[in-house]
């Protein structure tokens, strides 16, 4: 196993956890920017419409995917800069 891959494993885990926190904060801000003063609806929230629930879920998924990709890409780039090898 490559040294870069071994070095990246714990870094990737920490980045993943941190990225999840960042994505959550970003999603809440975006949801409020869209004019919703309340927290995003849960799928089982009886008071919310299908449209609102599905919009919130799609937006949350998109935000989490973008943040995850950005965080892991930055981690891989940093690993390459430190070890000289791209983690696979």
BELSULGI-V473374 format. One line per field, one symbol per residue. ss: DSSP state (@ for helix, = for strand, . for the rest). psi: psi as a letter, one per 30 degrees, with the letter a starting at -180 (. if undefined). A space follows every 10 residues. Layout:
# BELSULGI-V473374
ss=???
psi=???
This chain:
# BELSULGI-V473374
ss=..@@@@@@@@ @@@@@@@@@@ @@@@@@@@@@ @@@....... .........@ @@@@@@@@@@ @@@@@@@@@@ @@@@@@@@@@ @@@.....
psi=kkeeeeefee eeeeeeeeee eeeeeeeeee eefggjfllk llfgjfflle eeeeeeeeee eeeeeeeeee eeeeeeeeee eefgkkk.
